[in-house]
Structure formats: C-alpha cells, structure tokens
C-alpha cells in the first residue's frame, strides 16, 4: 500500500539525512578533519565585546587583549617582569641637573650665587679630588642663557579648575650633564655650595606677569615647581629600523612623538595621562632616536613606554580632516573631533604581531598574522576573539574544539587538571587581598596588636577551602611575581597561642565573659567589606570566628560599593576592612603607603605612617639602578611586614586551560609543550604557538 | 465566496490595526526605559539623555508616537534604538536564519507524528500504544529548555562535537561539502529539540482523530466489504482523519516568528526569536513593535488561510 510506505519511508529518509551529517563534523579530537586550516587558527572567547581598539584610549580588558596583539610598545616585559626592548632596541638613561641662581645668598668663596659663580665652584670641585667619583659621570658644566618661562597654575580654591598662566623671566642657570642618574647629587652639592645656597629664593623677583595670582600662592607654588636643584632625567630610545605598520608605512620617531602628544591632548580624554605626567618633553633627535626628558626623578615612569605606539600618518591633523571630509560631519562635530571619534578605533593599524581584519559587534573580532613582524611571524595565521556572554556556552564550545582556551571557575579547576585532553597553566596574578586596620585608631596603633590579629587567622585554610587552593599566601605589599617581592621574609603563620600572648603583653586580659579587656574596655571593632564579592564575604566570617576564639569581639557589615567608598573608605571612618589591590609591575608604592597619601579619598586610607618606610618609598622612585631599587624594595617589604598595617591574606592565581594539541615551536623548529612562565603570563610565547593534529606525547 | 473573502480580509485589516494600537500602548507603557536613555547609567549626562529621548520621540503623547512608528515602518525608515540600523532588513536577515530551523523542525514534526499516531490508534491498548502515550506526556510535561541542556551535555561529553550556533566556528576555510554538512548537523539538535513537544502533541491528535474515524459506520462498511486492513486504514480512514490537520498548516504561519525563542537562546542561534528577546531586554521599541506587528499579521493571515483551506478540502463546507 503506497500511503503506508510513504508514511514510513519519508521519516526514515529524513532521519538518515540528518543523522549522517554527524559523521562530517569535526570532533574535539579531530579538529582538522576536512578543515586543515583549523590548525592555523586560534580562537578565544570573551564575555564582553571590546569597546575601543586604541592603545591610548582603551580601559577594558577585552579591548586590551586585542590592542596588545595589534600594537607594540617601545618596551615590553620579559618573563621575569623586567623591561626588555621591543620597538626600541636600546635605551639609555642619563640626566641634566639644573642649578638655579639664588641672588640673595653668598657662596662659601664669597661671591654671590649667580650662574657663573656656581659653575666655577662646581667645576673646581670636580677638578679637585673632592668629587673624584663624580668626575667621570659629569660630562659637562654649562651656563645656560636666560629665558622666559610660563608656569600654568591651576586654581584649586574652587571647582572651576581655572588655569592661570604666570610668565617668568628666568635668570641664567647652570646645567650639569650626567651620563647616569645620581639622586645623591643634591647632598653632594650641599658640601660645596654651602647651606646658605639652599635657602628658598624670592621667586617673585623673576615674575613678569602674575595675571592676578596672589603672591603668597605664587611663591609656594614656584618653590615647589622650580626647586634650586632640578633633576631632569633623560631617556634616549634607539628605535628599531625597518619596522612597518600593517599598512606598509615605516615606523619612526615621529610616531612616538605623535603618540605622546595624542595622550596629552585634553580633547582625547586619554586615561593614560597620569602615566605621562612626569614627562617634560619628547624630542625627535633623528628618524630612529627619541629623547624623553622628565620633570623630576621618577624611575617608574619608564614603564609607561610599554604602551602601544600609534601610526602618525593615519591619525594626524590632515588624516583627521580627510576623515571628517569623507564622513561629511557637521561643523559642531568637526570642532570637537578628536581621536575618540575616529573610525581608526574600530579598524586599528599597528606594528604588532597580528593585524586587524574585521570586527562584527557582539560576534567576533578577527586578526591575521603579521608576516613581517620584527620578532618573527606568528605560527598561527588567524586569531579570532569571539563574544560569548554565557559562560556555559563558552565551556561547551571549548570542550568541542570551537574555542582553544577556557578560563574555568575555581570549582572546575581540579577537574580540568585531571583530564588528559587539556593542558592547564596556573599563574599568580598581580593582585592581593588583605584586611586593613585603621592605623589611626588607638585600638590598632600598636604593631604587636596587629601582628596578633594576623596570627589568629588561618590563611592556609582560607586558600584551601574558599579559593579551592587557587591562591598563595603573601607576606607583603608587592606582587609575588615581581623582583620587588622578598621571598626570604617568613610568614607570621597561624598561631593563636602566640597571638594571645602578644595581646596579653600589650595589656589585654580575659574578663569574666571571656572577652579580652583593657582599662575597662573590651577588644571590640567592626570589620566591613563591599557587597558582591562572595570570597570576601566568606573571609569576613572566617576572620570574625578566628578572632572570637581568642576573645576579640568583631562585628561585620557589608555595604554597596558606592556607599562603602563614600561613607567609610574615603573619610577613613572604619575600624577594619577587607579589600584587595591590583598592582602594576613597578616598585613604586607611593600612593598606597606613603604617609602623605592618607588624606580624604586617598589610597593610604588605613593611615599607615612610618618615617623609615616613607624614606624608602621616596628613594625607590628616585632610584634608576634596578639592583639598588630591588634592595630598597626588599627593605620596604620587610618594614611593612613588621608593621603589619594590613593582614596580608593571599594572592589569587588564575588558571587557563588550553587544548592539549597546542604546542610551541622551539628555536630549532621542533614542537614542544608550552612551558609555564614565572610571571604567570600564559601567552608569553604566543607567537610560537601552533595547533598540532595530535597532542604531543 | 469571493465577497466573503473580501469582507473577511477587510475585517482582518481593521483588526490588525486595533491589535497594533493596543500592543503599541502596552509595550510603551510597560515599566523600564530603553537602555540608551537609562537614567541610572552613570556615564550618561542628563542633557544627553534628553537629546536622545527627543530623537526617539519618547516624550511625545502615545498616539503621536504611534503615528511616527507607523509612518516610519511603512516607509521602511524605522531604525533600531540600539544600533541605528533599519529594522526591516534586520528582521529579514534574522528571519532567514530562523527559517531553516523552522522548516527542519516542522518536517520532523509532520513526518514523525503521523506514523506514530496512526500505529498507536490501530493497535489501541497495546504495549506500543501505552508506551507512546507515556513518552508523549513525558515530553509535553518536561520543559524544553531543561531537556535541551541535558541533551547538549550528553552530545558534548559523549561525542565531543559542537552543537552551539549555526556552524562550527573555525570552519570558514573548509571544503564546501564539510561546511554544508557541518551546518546541517548544527540544525539537527536544535530542530529535534524544538520538534519534540510538537511530535508529542501532534501524534496524540493523530491518534484521537484516527480513533474517531475508525469508529465511524463507513469504516465498518469498508471492512465488511472485505477490503484489506491497510486499504481501510490508509485510504478510507486516514483521508477523513486528515481534514482537521489541513487547517493546521495555516496556523503554523505565526510560528515563523518567535516560534523558538528559548531554543534559539539556548543554542545561541542568531534567529528572529533571539532578536526579539534581546530587543525586549534592551527595550528596543522599534524592533519589539515591528516583530509584534508582523506576528499579529501572520496570525491573522494564518487563520484566513486555514479558513480557505478548509473550504477547499472539505466540499461540505461553503463560505458565505
């Protein structure tokens, strides 16, 4: 019977057609089946889309990931987080020291402290044995011509932010040229120029136009901005020759200068302005040499040059005008047109290892290998950055080979480490979590008490149970992966008995209710943290319980982030707080730990105040010798660890899981498994990665 | 009949306008603001928000907004709040993505339900009948999204093959045959998942319809004539049982739009259901209203079509 047969055969055929397609689809193990190009593609996924693909403007991680591949900085970090050459092949640090005349005082020789006399005294000191060690560093002592100087003074008395220009006619100054930075030169000059010279001069005598700024404010501002001895460190970058942007245009010194100018252009609203604030000028010496002059001694400033360099020829004024013309923008838009409005941010051109191809919003960003990359073309030919907002979808796609990398949730990590089809990398991040004590409060003013509080908490248990083992205990304020962290400093350890003994030595005794008491007051305080972070909330409870065991009464509260900052952290109105820092790679801790940074809304909100630490922090920013800097940083680390203004809890590690078939091509062209790096950066060797048909044994 | 069709058509046009007015009012009066003018967004300045609100006509009276919407939609100038793209081409491209899913799911439902249902009716009370009944009610009761997730996990863990999206990512440069088969495979799982409940329901209909027809006198007559059982079932019974299903073809039309919002969401399928869902979350009024309008139009067209089909296949029915 026909109808019966049709009713049976049609669904069978349909089913067969649909099911057979399964045998054509690549599985996780056979990703290259019918698709050999798959081995040359790297596919990554992100929860959120990129926002702006411009190295001087972006502020989100997704954009940062793409920008890092498309753009190169002058410098770069190596696997120990030490700077290494990138677009610059070499850089040399030297300095100019400017000496201001002080007409009202006399030098030890009897002459007035004008430029000629100062130069003579300094030259004489160099000629005698007095400064024999300095003689080889100082290459020149010159008297400079007098010049006009314009100082911009921001009116901070109200919110208008009005800037007044004050014009000065500066007298002739003396300039010492040094072939390396000598932070100690001020102290050395004191011995030859005499104490008198260092009296603050009357700046008003040089002011030509005050523009209505009152003289008292002017004097205090100028004495800060124009000190008698001014260090102007100088970095000379030798640029790599023959590097080309992805459009074929050659990279040169003009691009570096343009990038700096673009950052400082207020119209562009760059979030990197503060990194480049210490720069006085960027000068193009020749096509392949750039000279950066700094306003003062500030060694961490060199780290800012790891930022990507923009192509001038695509973004300068004439290129922008062409774009305005092409897009037919209105007069109003034309007026305000800045880098942020350029279409470049959606189709960037850099010098990086990958060149931009396409960006489909909320879908995918595609890059292709830069065959002419100065450090060798990447092994992968294509790079895809997929936007998959759902973490479950990401995991499913990863397990079927449609994504090559996955960042598992903490509870999934143990499982992924066991599965043989994947390789996993654990890297310690540059972040840490701590309990900060309000050092201003009498309750926490004694370092022994803070030490006792730290010893009462079992940090290993927190790492094991709350972080699923994905973290490490820390002893101080630096990230563990940087050279600044001193691994020799011993952890306080979990020791509630010693903690109790320390508290008893400080005068705290158990009262009838079992709480610690001193002078009729119980040891009681409030521990707070922000809402929305489950790990911090768990630590809150653990700390409360640990302290209760030795007789400390601790109440806890959780606040919304905005309220938390506004009502508690900014005014310093709290007892103890659980928070975390995300650190940079440099050794500068000024903002977090210097006593001058403990005012309203500043970052040293626990009010840590130690003169020795302040001195170390200042010396670290003025020191250009990395070995010396490391020694100072280790001393600072030890000092802060002894003072325990925080209980340093842990640094979290981030685990990434990769397809096991991805391997690294070594120097002789063999494929080997990807080695872990000290800095925890899984992608350090990314240019040499490739996917193989079968995993290495 | 001609005058009936014209009258009916005009009635439906009026109804469509009434529906569009009501749905316009409901959608705009529902709480929530388009994400572009969300006052709680800290990056937006009040004056910018006011500017955008004016450009979107959000502060005009409801009936004026309705006129703007209708005018722009008819002239094809209606653009989405979210990205400023014209709405109609956007819906059309998403519709083309949804179409294969819809066609494949419908094919599965209609080809599978009949043999399953007929057999259950013929062997009423047998183990087969009872187990298909059980499975059918099971499939109707279990939420589709739950079953879909289980199925995805099973396929991914058991076979390590991709199931999410319209094609495996990274296949762009593969041979066309592999690419085609890959796309077909990506169609299989979501269409099976969206067809499951349909198969369960439709096979129940087929069963009950067949049972009703088999109990009729003319079937007994056919059997009494000595016809072989297959002729009785597939010629005399099935043809009469099919009548109500013909009308269901018309009712499938609105399923073209928003037929599988949940499935598209789970399988990250860039179809029209997901477009509507995302638009609702972002209060992208032009997109929501237009999809809604098209759905209403298709529903009215579908019932219109089924009326006509009924008259065509059943000579006893005359439209007047």
Boltz contact constraints between the chains, C-beta under 6 A:
constraints:
  - contact:
      token1: [A, 1]
      token2: [B, 230]
      max_distance: 6.0
  - contact:
      token1: [A, 1]
      token2: [B, 234]
      max_distance: 6.0
  - contact:
      token1: [A, 3]
      token2: [B, 234]
      max_distance: 6.0
  - contact:
      token1: [A, 4]
      token2: [B, 230]
      max_distance: 6.0
  - contact:
      token1: [A, 4]
      token2: [B, 234]
      max_distance: 6.0
  - contact:
      token1: [A, 7]
      token2: [B, 114]
      max_distance: 6.0
  - contact:
      token1: [A, 7]
      token2: [B, 115]
      max_distance: 6.0
  - contact:
      token1: [A, 8]
      token2: [B, 115]
      max_distance: 6.0
  - contact:
      token1: [A, 10]
      token2: [B, 111]
      max_distance: 6.0
  - contact:
      token1: [A, 11]
      token2: [B, 111]
      max_distance: 6.0
  - contact:
      token1: [A, 11]
      token2: [B, 112]
      max_distance: 6.0
  - contact:
      token1: [A, 14]
      token2: [B, 111]
      max_distance: 6.0
  - contact:
      token1: [A, 18]
      token2: [B, 188]
      max_distance: 6.0
  - contact:
      token1: [A, 21]
      token2: [B, 181]
      max_distance: 6.0
  - contact:
      token1: [A, 21]
      token2: [B, 184]
      max_distance: 6.0
  - contact:
      token1: [A, 21]
      token2: [B, 185]
      max_distance: 6.0
  - contact:
      token1: [A, 22]
      token2: [B, 185]
      max_distance: 6.0
  - contact:
      token1: [A, 24]
      token2: [B, 178]
      max_distance: 6.0
  - contact:
      token1: [A, 24]
      token2: [B, 181]
      max_distance: 6.0
  - contact:
      token1: [A, 25]
      token2: [B, 161]
      max_distance: 6.0
  - contact:
      token1: [A, 25]
      token2: [B, 182]
      max_distance: 6.0
  - contact:
      token1: [A, 25]
      token2: [B, 185]
      max_distance: 6.0
  - contact:
      token1: [A, 27]
      token2: [B, 160]
      max_distance: 6.0
  - contact:
      token1: [A, 27]
      token2: [B, 161]
      max_distance: 6.0
  - contact:
      token1: [A, 28]
      token2: [B, 160]
      max_distance: 6.0
  - contact:
      token1: [A, 34]
      token2: [B, 174]
      max_distance: 6.0
  - contact:
      token1: [A, 34]
      token2: [B, 175]
      max_distance: 6.0
  - contact:
      token1: [A, 34]
      token2: [B, 178]
      max_distance: 6.0
  - contact:
      token1: [A, 35]
      token2: [B, 171]
      max_distance: 6.0
  - contact:
      token1: [A, 35]
      token2: [B, 174]
      max_distance: 6.0
  - contact:
      token1: [A, 37]
      token2: [B, 173]
      max_distance: 6.0
  - contact:
      token1: [A, 38]
      token2: [B, 170]
      max_distance: 6.0
  - contact:
      token1: [A, 41]
      token2: [B, 170]
      max_distance: 6.0
  - contact:
      token1: [A, 43]
      token2: [B, 170]
      max_distance: 6.0
  - contact:
      token1: [A, 393]
      token2: [B, 164]
      max_distance: 6.0
  - contact:
      token1: [A, 393]
      token2: [B, 268]
      max_distance: 6.0
  - contact:
      token1: [A, 396]
      token2: [B, 156]
      max_distance: 6.0
  - contact:
      token1: [A, 396]
      token2: [B, 164]
      max_distance: 6.0
  - contact:
      token1: [A, 397]
      token2: [B, 164]
      max_distance: 6.0
  - contact:
      token1: [A, 399]
      token2: [B, 156]
      max_distance: 6.0
  - contact:
      token1: [A, 400]
      token2: [B, 156]
      max_distance: 6.0
  - contact:
      token1: [A, 400]
      token2: [B, 160]
      max_distance: 6.0
  - contact:
      token1: [A, 400]
      token2: [B, 161]
      max_distance: 6.0
  - contact:
      token1: [A, 400]
      token2: [B, 162]
      max_distance: 6.0
  - contact:
      token1: [A, 402]
      token2: [B, 162]
      max_distance: 6.0
  - contact:
      token1: [A, 402]
      token2: [B, 168]
      max_distance: 6.0
  - contact:
      token1: [A, 402]
      token2: [B, 169]
      max_distance: 6.0
